[in-house]
Amino acid sequence: MNSFKSIRFKSETAKHFQKFSRRSFKTHTEALQTMLDFFIYNEISPRESLGPNVRTITNLIKKRFNAMAAMMNNMEKNGVLPTKAMIELLFEHSPRKKRGQAPLLMEGGEDDPERDRFFKKVEEALVMERKYTNLKRDLRQNRAEFIALLNKVQFVKSSFGKSRLQLDMSPEDFEKLKIKIEKELH
């Protein structure tokens, strides 16, 4: 049978714990054990700050999942052609192995035009995939830089004349950005 042991707490802390324990658990022992298990299992100290609260983290995770789902939907809708081409080449158009022939390798003893065509197509598909991945990365980077630039634009109300947009950026930073964009175009 379970035995009990008493621990001394300040009365204010004990009342606070009892109130918390009654709201969420059947017994005070269950409440304390659950808290201990939480800290031990997650390998955190109760003295550490966990940073943002759970709601903030949950919202951040939801936003990331939504962004990921949008990306996946976009990939399904538009297709990832290089990867699709590679899979088709690997499963449909692979050269047939002849009886008594060694495994199909890049370096063979005799020339096999069918094998050479197959590997050439695979190489082309890999090059296309690499280019596509680089383009996606560059586009992501350009979008991030553009958003950063847009965040530096401020709406300025004028008491005389029309309101206008103002770029809050040093002339040196503007010139650097201009030079970088011009280099990317060439």
C-alpha positions as CSV (number, residue, x, y, z in Angstrom):
1,M,0.0,0.0,0.0
2,N,1.1,3.6,-0.6
3,S,2.5,5.4,2.4
4,F,2.5,9.2,2.9
5,K,5.3,11.5,3.9
6,S,4.8,15.1,5.0
7,I,6.7,18.0,3.5
8,R,6.8,21.5,5.0
9,F,5.7,24.4,2.8
10,K,4.9,28.0,3.6
11,S,1.2,28.2,4.2
12,E,0.7,30.7,1.3
13,T,2.5,28.3,-1.2
14,A,0.5,25.3,0.2
15,K,-2.8,27.1,-0.3
16,H,-1.8,28.2,-3.8
17,F,-0.8,24.6,-4.7
18,Q,-4.0,23.1,-3.2
19,K,-6.1,25.5,-5.2
20,F,-4.3,24.6,-8.4
21,S,-4.3,20.9,-7.6
22,R,-8.1,20.7,-7.0
23,R,-8.8,22.4,-10.3
24,S,-6.9,19.9,-12.4
25,F,-6.2,16.7,-10.5
26,K,-7.9,14.2,-8.2
27,T,-5.2,14.3,-5.5
28,H,-2.4,16.6,-4.5
29,T,0.0,13.6,-5.0
30,E,-1.1,13.2,-8.6
31,A,-0.6,16.9,-9.3
32,L,2.9,17.0,-7.8
33,Q,3.9,13.8,-9.6
34,T,2.6,15.1,-12.9
35,M,4.6,18.3,-12.6
36,L,7.7,16.4,-11.7
37,D,7.2,14.0,-14.6
38,F,6.8,17.0,-16.9
39,F,10.1,18.6,-15.9
40,I,12.0,15.3,-15.9
41,Y,10.6,14.1,-19.3
42,N,11.1,17.4,-21.1
43,E,14.6,17.8,-19.4
44,I,13.9,21.4,-18.4
45,S,14.4,23.2,-15.2
46,P,11.4,24.9,-13.5
47,R,13.7,28.0,-13.1
48,E,14.2,28.3,-16.9
49,S,12.0,30.6,-18.9
50,L,10.2,28.7,-21.7
51,G,10.1,31.9,-23.8
52,P,6.8,32.5,-25.6
53,N,3.7,31.0,-24.2
54,V,2.0,27.9,-25.6
55,R,-0.6,29.9,-27.5
56,T,2.1,31.9,-29.3
57,I,3.9,28.7,-30.2
58,T,0.7,27.0,-31.3
59,N,-0.2,30.0,-33.5
60,L,3.3,29.9,-35.0
61,I,3.1,26.2,-35.7
62,K,-0.3,26.6,-37.3
63,K,1.0,29.4,-39.5
64,R,4.0,27.2,-40.6
65,F,1.7,24.2,-41.3
66,N,-0.6,26.4,-43.3
67,A,2.4,27.7,-45.3
68,M,3.7,24.2,-45.8
69,A,0.2,23.0,-46.9
70,A,0.0,25.9,-49.4
71,M,3.5,25.0,-50.8
72,M,2.5,21.3,-51.1
73,N,-0.8,22.3,-52.9
74,N,1.2,24.5,-55.2
75,M,3.6,21.7,-55.9
76,E,0.7,19.3,-56.6
77,K,-1.0,21.8,-58.8
78,N,2.0,22.9,-60.8
79,G,3.9,19.7,-60.6
80,V,7.6,19.2,-60.0
81,L,8.5,18.3,-63.5
82,P,12.2,17.4,-63.1
83,T,11.5,15.0,-60.3
84,K,8.6,13.5,-62.2
85,A,10.8,13.2,-65.3
86,M,13.4,11.4,-63.2
87,I,10.9,8.9,-61.7
88,E,9.5,8.2,-65.2
89,L,13.0,7.6,-66.5
90,L,13.9,5.3,-63.7
91,F,10.7,3.2,-63.7
92,E,9.5,3.3,-67.3
93,H,12.4,3.8,-69.7
94,S,15.2,2.0,-67.9
95,P,17.3,-0.2,-70.2
96,R,16.4,-3.8,-70.0
97,K,18.9,-6.2,-68.6
98,K,19.9,-9.0,-71.0
99,R,20.4,-12.6,-69.9
100,G,23.9,-13.2,-68.6
101,Q,24.7,-9.5,-68.6
102,A,26.4,-7.9,-65.6
103,P,24.5,-5.3,-63.6
104,L,23.9,-2.0,-65.5
105,L,26.6,0.4,-64.3
106,M,27.9,3.7,-65.5
107,E,31.2,2.1,-66.5
108,G,30.6,-1.0,-68.5
109,G,33.0,-3.2,-70.5
110,E,31.2,-2.8,-73.8
111,D,29.3,0.2,-75.3
112,D,25.5,-0.1,-74.9
113,P,23.7,2.8,-76.7
114,E,20.5,2.1,-74.9
115,R,22.2,2.3,-71.5
116,D,24.1,5.5,-72.6
117,R,20.8,7.2,-73.6
118,F,19.2,6.2,-70.3
119,F,22.0,7.7,-68.2
120,K,22.2,10.8,-70.4
121,K,18.5,11.4,-69.8
122,V,18.9,10.8,-66.0
123,E,21.8,13.3,-66.0
124,E,19.7,15.9,-67.9
125,A,16.9,15.4,-65.4
126,L,19.3,15.8,-62.5
127,V,20.6,19.1,-64.0
128,M,17.0,20.3,-64.5
129,E,16.2,19.4,-60.9
130,R,19.3,21.3,-59.6
131,K,18.4,24.4,-61.7
132,Y,14.8,24.2,-60.5
133,T,15.9,24.0,-56.9
134,N,18.3,26.9,-57.3
135,L,15.6,29.0,-59.0
136,K,13.2,28.3,-56.1
137,R,15.9,29.2,-53.5
138,D,16.7,32.4,-55.4
139,L,13.0,33.3,-55.7
140,R,12.5,32.8,-51.9
141,Q,15.6,34.9,-51.2
142,N,14.4,37.7,-53.5
143,R,10.9,37.7,-52.0
144,A,12.4,38.0,-48.5
145,E,14.6,40.9,-49.6
146,F,11.6,42.5,-51.3
147,I,9.5,42.2,-48.2
148,A,12.3,43.7,-46.1
149,L,12.4,46.6,-48.6
150,L,8.6,47.0,-48.4
151,N,8.9,47.1,-44.6
152,K,11.1,50.1,-44.9
153,V,8.5,52.1,-46.9
154,Q,6.4,54.4,-44.8
155,F,3.2,56.3,-45.6
156,V,3.7,60.0,-45.0
157,K,0.7,62.3,-44.7
158,S,1.4,65.7,-45.9
159,S,-0.5,68.8,-44.7
160,F,0.2,70.4,-48.0
161,G,-0.4,68.5,-51.2
162,K,-0.7,64.7,-51.7
163,S,0.4,62.1,-49.2
164,R,3.3,60.0,-50.3
165,L,5.4,56.9,-49.6
166,Q,8.9,57.4,-48.2
167,L,11.7,54.9,-48.2
168,D,13.5,54.8,-44.8
169,M,16.9,53.6,-46.0
170,S,20.3,55.1,-46.1
171,P,21.7,56.2,-49.5
172,E,24.6,53.7,-49.1
173,D,22.2,50.8,-48.4
174,F,20.1,51.8,-51.4
175,E,23.1,51.9,-53.7
176,K,24.3,48.5,-52.4
177,L,20.9,47.0,-53.1
178,K,20.8,48.7,-56.6
179,I,24.2,47.3,-57.5
180,K,23.3,43.8,-56.2
181,I,20.1,43.7,-58.3
182,E,22.0,45.0,-61.4
183,K,24.6,42.2,-61.0
184,E,21.8,39.6,-60.7
185,L,20.3,40.8,-64.0
186,H,23.5,40.2,-65.9
